Amino acid sequence: MHIGVIGATGTIGSRVVTEALDRGHQVTAFSRDVSGVREDRANIRWKQLDVTETGGIADVLPGLDVLVSAFGVGNAAQDPADAVARAIADPGMYARAANALLTALASFPRVRLIVIGGAASLELEPGRVFADSDDLLHAAIDGFGLPREYATAMRGHGEALNLFRTSNRLWTYLSPAVEIAPGERTGRFRIGGDQPVVDGEGRSRISAEDAAVAVLDEVELPRFVQRRFTIGY
């Protein structure tokens, strides 16, 4: 398959690229700036792309089977503090990106879209999402060592999800576990729907490597078209 990956230099996006190549797929990797990319792997090409520009997205869709968006504001893999500051300053960026993606896909209805979003829109119980509770949201943010203003960015992911839910495009939305970081590729995790998957200690966690496995599993065998899913150990 020919897979496009937006945010291909990021923590999760770079691992999605690697997982796709390891499975024998052709990859077009997109980033805001590809001038510093050095690439010697086969079956991959790099292109510059602004995820908020509908025309630019539409231009790269021909020939793709699936477009994966691991878009993040800034580049958390290279400069996490800058990425956090940018996300706080412009939490509406996620919704603008969602709108641009959906508008571009209107002319390419057979291209599937898989978006890797946030966990704050997961439900504590049916009809009540994590982001509705300031206490829980602030506790999580404090635990990550982030400023509490980051709550606006976390809620921004939820606004983007709501846009996808009103669309008839072939979208899938992955809310990863609450705790996600580089780690081990185990290939062993559990899948959930709108509520987090937690381990025996009550933690919702996943490695970025296993998140990439889940994305490629969905690429190859679609199970959540026009739906959100989550993962965890």
Secondary structure, DSSP 8 states (H G I E B T S, - for coil): -EEEEETTTSHHHHHHHHHHHHTT-EEEEEES--TT-----SSEEEEE--TT-HHHHHHH-TT-SEEEE---SS-TTT-HHHHHHHHHH-TTHHHHHHHHHHHHHTT-TTSEEEEE--STTSEEETTEEGGG-HHHHHHHHHHHT--GGGHHHHHHHHHHHHHHHT--S-EEEEE--SEEES-------EEESSS----TTS--EEEHHHHHHHHHHHHHS---TTEEEEEE-
